[in-house]
Amino acid sequence: MSTPFYVSPQQAMADRAEYARKGIARGRSVVVLQYTDGVVFVAENPSRALHKVSEIYDRIAFAAVGKYNEFENLRIGGVRYADLRGYTYDREDVTARGLANVYAQTLGTIFSSAAEKPYEVELIVAEVGSAPEDDQIYRLPHDGSIVDEHGSVAVGGNADQISSYLDQRHRDGMTLSEALKLAMESLSRDTNGGERTLTAEQLEVATLDRTRPQQRKFKRILGRQLSRLLEESGEAAAEEPAADADAAGGESGAAEQESGTKGAKGKGAKGQDAADKDGPEGEPLL
């Protein structure tokens, strides 16, 4: 009987982690941003049937990247946990923190088990509060660890590059159209530093909107509403350089007018003429 091949536990875990990371990196990215009225989820997902962003409970939503069948099983398990806990105790007892702990235990058990491969998924669980400071966002990598995020987070694809871009530009108090514009800009950046063009048909967008009067705060943004928000963000981006140019032109004109006035006082009609002449111009990997 031959001796089984020995692999150190450290090497085995490193190999499993590398396997899971490569699978997650092949999926299209998901971006989650806080804005003034809640939390917005933006995913690059051309499929209309397979969702990467879903509702879990009243104020809780779920986003994932990686193998669809694996994170769909986790989503269904999360919905069952939330429904059972809300029915047994109270709806207020269902929290993103509790759900994240359940997902962390499941992912950690699967990752450390030698009997099956690790899940090639990365999750985000978010809960909207009554005020921006009460919002909660948790990122759960493949190994079951929990990372408490604030402001913005990206998973899948070139997540490191996207996260760096978001950290530099995200700010508190953004409107929904501003947050959507920033999310699109970050998702359109490829690994080579160039930019792609994304359309509304390539995006899956949803929000947890604290201003909704109903108990369920989750809402998908589709069709005309999404196109209108994208147009608003594009118009705002176009107006900013125009406003800067107008301000610069006004300052230049004022300076020239002042110069012309001084010239007119010192040199008469010749100075005034000079001032007038100088006027301003496979397996689903989602």
C-alpha positions in Angstrom: 0.0 0.0 0.0 1.5 3.3 -1.1 2.0 6.2 1.3 -0.5 9.1 0.6 1.1 12.3 -0.7 1.6 14.8 2.2 0.7 18.4 1.9 1.2 20.8 4.9 -2.0 22.3 6.3 -0.7 25.8 5.5 -0.1 24.9 1.8 -3.4 23.2 1.5 -5.3 26.3 2.8 -3.2 28.6 0.6 -4.1 26.5 -2.4 -7.8 26.5 -1.6 -7.7 30.3 -1.1 -6.0 30.8 -4.4 -8.5 28.6 -6.1 -11.4 30.6 -4.7 -9.9 34.0 -5.5 -9.3 33.1 -9.1 -12.9 32.0 -9.5 -14.2 35.2 -7.9 -11.9 37.4 -10.0 -13.5 35.9 -13.2 -16.9 37.3 -12.2 -18.1 40.8 -13.1 -17.8 43.4 -10.3 -20.4 44.6 -7.9 -20.2 48.1 -6.3 -22.1 49.2 -3.2 -22.3 52.8 -2.2 -23.9 54.8 0.6 -25.8 57.9 -0.5 -27.9 60.5 1.3 -31.1 58.4 1.3 -29.7 54.9 1.7 -27.5 52.4 0.0 -27.3 51.7 -3.8 -26.1 48.5 -5.4 -24.7 48.6 -8.9 -23.6 45.4 -10.7 -22.4 44.7 -14.2 -24.9 42.0 -15.2 -26.4 41.8 -18.7 -28.7 38.9 -17.6 -32.3 39.8 -16.8 -33.1 36.4 -15.2 -30.0 35.8 -13.0 -29.8 38.4 -10.3 -26.6 39.3 -8.4 -28.5 41.8 -6.1 -31.5 40.6 -4.1 -33.7 41.5 -1.2 -33.4 39.4 2.0 -35.7 41.2 4.4 -37.4 44.5 5.2 -34.2 46.7 5.4 -31.6 44.1 4.3 -30.2 43.3 0.8 -27.6 40.9 -0.5 -25.1 41.2 -3.4 -22.7 38.5 -4.6 -20.2 37.7 -7.3 -18.8 34.3 -8.4 -20.6 31.1 -9.2 -24.4 31.7 -9.5 -25.5 28.3 -8.1 -23.4 28.7 -5.0 -24.4 32.2 -4.0 -28.0 31.5 -4.9 -28.0 28.7 -2.4 -26.6 31.1 0.2 -29.2 33.7 -0.7 -32.1 31.2 -0.2 -30.6 30.1 3.1 -30.4 33.8 4.2 -34.1 34.4 3.3 -35.2 31.3 5.3 -33.1 32.4 8.3 -34.6 35.9 8.2 -38.2 34.8 7.8 -37.9 32.2 10.7 -36.2 34.7 13.0 -38.7 37.4 12.3 -41.6 35.1 12.8 -40.3 33.5 16.0 -39.2 36.7 17.7 -39.8 40.1 16.0 -39.0 41.7 12.7 -36.7 44.2 14.4 -34.5 41.2 15.5 -33.5 40.4 11.9 -30.3 42.4 11.3 -27.5 42.5 8.8 -25.0 41.7 11.5 -26.8 38.5 12.5 -27.2 37.4 8.8 -23.5 38.1 8.2 -22.6 35.9 11.1 -24.6 33.1 9.7 -23.0 33.4 6.3 -19.5 33.6 7.9 -20.1 30.3 9.7 -21.3 28.6 6.6 -18.5 29.9 4.3 -15.9 29.2 7.0 -17.1 25.6 7.5 -17.0 24.9 3.7 -13.6 26.6 3.3 -11.9 24.5 6.0 -13.5 21.2 5.0 -11.2 19.0 3.0 -14.2 17.0 1.8 -15.4 19.6 -0.7 -14.0 22.5 -2.7 -14.4 26.1 -1.3 -17.2 28.3 -2.6 -16.1 30.7 -5.3 -18.2 33.5 -4.0 -17.8 36.9 -2.3 -20.8 38.4 -0.6 -22.0 41.8 0.6 -24.8 42.2 3.1 -26.2 45.7 3.7 -28.8 47.1 6.0 -30.3 50.6 5.7 -30.9 52.5 9.0 -33.0 55.4 9.9 -30.0 57.8 9.4 -26.8 57.5 7.3 -24.7 56.8 10.4 -26.9 53.7 11.1 -26.3 52.0 7.8 -24.4 48.8 7.9 -22.4 47.1 5.1 -20.5 43.8 5.6 -18.2 42.1 3.0 -17.7 38.4 3.3 -14.8 36.8 1.4 -14.7 33.1 0.5 -13.0 32.1 3.8 -15.9 33.3 6.0 -14.2 36.3 7.5 -16.3 39.5 8.0 -15.2 43.0 7.0 -17.2 46.0 8.2 -17.2 48.5 5.4 -18.1 52.2 5.3 -19.0 54.5 2.4 -18.2 52.2 -0.5 -17.1 48.6 -1.3 -16.4 46.6 -4.5 -16.1 42.8 -5.0 -15.3 40.6 -8.0 -13.3 41.4 -11.1 -10.6 44.0 -10.6 -12.1 44.9 -7.2 -8.8 46.4 -5.8 -8.6 48.9 -8.6 -12.3 49.8 -8.3 -12.1 50.2 -4.5 -9.1 52.5 -4.8 -11.0 54.6 -7.3 -14.1 54.8 -5.1 -12.1 55.6 -1.9 -10.7 58.7 -3.6 -14.0 60.0 -4.9 -16.8 58.9 -2.7 -18.1 61.4 -0.2 -20.9 61.7 2.3 -24.2 63.3 1.2 -24.1 62.2 -2.4 -27.4 62.1 -4.3 -28.6 58.9 -6.0 -27.6 60.2 -9.4 -24.2 61.2 -8.2 -23.6 57.8 -6.6 -24.8 56.0 -9.7 -22.5 58.1 -11.9 -19.5 57.3 -9.6 -20.4 53.6 -9.6 -20.6 53.5 -13.4 -17.2 55.3 -13.7 -15.6 52.8 -11.4 -17.1 49.8 -13.2 -16.1 51.0 -16.6 -12.4 51.0 -15.7 -10.6 47.9 -17.0 -7.5 46.3 -15.7 -5.2 48.1 -18.2 -6.3 51.5 -16.9 -8.5 52.3 -19.9 -12.2 52.9 -19.9 -15.2 51.0 -21.3 -18.7 52.3 -22.1 -21.5 50.7 -20.0 -25.1 51.1 -20.9 -28.3 50.7 -18.8 -28.9 47.3 -20.4 -25.6 46.0 -18.9 -26.3 47.1 -15.3 -28.4 45.7 -12.5 -29.2 48.5 -10.0 -31.2 48.4 -6.8 -31.5 50.6 -3.7 -32.3 50.3 0.0 -34.2 53.6 0.3 -34.8 54.8 3.8 -37.4 57.4 2.6 -39.8 54.8 1.3 -43.0 54.8 3.5 -43.5 51.0 3.3 -41.7 48.6 5.6 -39.7 47.0 2.8 -37.0 49.4 1.7 -35.6 47.4 -1.2 -36.4 48.7 -4.7 -35.0 47.7 -8.2 -34.3 50.6 -10.6 -35.2 49.5 -14.1 -36.0 50.7 -17.6 -36.9 54.3 -17.9 -36.1 55.3 -14.3 -32.6 53.9 -14.7 -32.1 55.6 -18.0 -33.4 58.9 -16.6 -31.0 58.7 -13.6 -28.1 58.0 -16.0 -29.0 61.0 -18.2 -29.2 63.2 -15.1 -25.7 62.1 -14.0 -24.4 62.7 -17.5 -26.0 66.2 -17.7 -24.5 67.1 -14.3 -21.1 66.0 -15.4 -21.4 68.1 -18.6 -22.6 71.2 -16.6 -19.6 71.2 -14.2 -16.9 72.0 -16.8 -19.3 74.5 -18.4 -19.8 76.3 -15.1 -16.0 76.3 -14.5 -15.5 77.8 -18.0 -18.1 80.5 -17.4 -16.6 81.4 -14.1 -13.1 81.6 -15.6 -14.5 83.8 -18.5 -16.2 86.1 -16.1 -13.1 86.6 -14.0 -11.1 87.2 -17.2 -13.6 89.7 -18.5 -13.7 91.6 -15.2 -9.9 91.8 -15.2 -9.8 93.0 -18.8 -12.5 95.6 -18.1 -10.5 96.9 -15.1 -7.4 97.0 -17.3 -9.2 98.9 -20.0 -10.6 101.4 -17.5 -7.2 102.1 -16.2 -5.8 102.5 -19.7 -8.6 104.8 -20.7 -7.8 107.0 -17.7 -4.1 107.1 -18.5 -4.1 107.3 -22.3 -7.5 108.5 -23.4 -9.2 107.0 -26.4 -6.2 104.9 -27.5 -6.3 103.1 -24.1 -10.0 102.4 -24.5 -9.6 101.0 -28.0 -6.9 98.6 -26.7 -9.2 97.4 -24.0 -12.0 96.7 -26.4 -9.7 94.8 -28.8 -8.6 92.4 -25.9 -12.1 91.1 -25.1 -12.6 87.4 -24.0 -13.4 83.6 -26.7 -20.2 28.9 -19.3 -21.0 28.2 -15.7 -22.7 31.2 -14.8 -19.9 33.4 -13.3 -21.7 36.6 -12.4 
